Amino acid sequence: MTNEARDPLAELRARGAVQKRALVEDAGGVLTADEVAARLGMSRAAVEQRWRAGQLLAVPGEAGPGYPARQFEAGDVVPGLADVLTWFGRERPWGALAFLLTPDDQLGGLAPLEALKRRDPALTAMTIRLARAHDSDGFG
């Protein structure tokens, strides 16, 4: 008997793994905590503290948390990211990453992460509202 015959969810897990790899690729790859520390000019402990505080996004990986590269620009974290991550928590990193990378008509076709990078207060506010709605039933 094959593993797939024993595990009825094997096909779904395989598809999920493909989707996660695609998200990581769209995110510009992932960085280790040490690489993020070097980029931000801080210690590894400070990076991990910011992650635990919901100020950085990290997705699980075989070698530990991986920090999607596109959340950083000009030696810092994209402004407004922490406000968006508030609505996902650390428990839903893949959902947060998919949200950040998926274009939205309400943002003029921009992905939320790209909208935040524009540093436009109206786009940032709309991105945060979309994140909040994503977390709720859509009526909140």
Stockholm file with secondary structure:
# STOCKHOLM 1.0

chainA/1-140         MTNEARDPLAELRARGAVQKRALVEDAGGVLTADEVAARLGMSRAAVEQRWRAGQLLAVPGEAGPGYPARQFEAGDVVPGLADVLTWFGRERPWGALAFLLTPDDQLGGLAPLEALKRRDPALTAMTIRLARAHDSDGFG
#=GR chainA/1-140 SS CCHHHHCTTHHHHHHHHHHHHHHHHHTTCEECHHHHHHHHTSCHHHHHHHHHTTSSCCBCCTTSCBEEGGGEETTEECTTHHHHHTTTCTTCHHHHHHHHHSCCGGGTTCCHHHHHHTTCHHHHHHHHHHHHHHHSSSCC
#=GC SS_cons         CCHHHHCTTHHHHHHHHHHHHHHHHHTTCEECHHHHHHHHTSCHHHHHHHHHTTSSCCBCCTTSCBEEGGGEETTEECTTHHHHHTTTCTTCHHHHHHHHHSCCGGGTTCCHHHHHHTTCHHHHHHHHHHHHHHHSSSCC
//
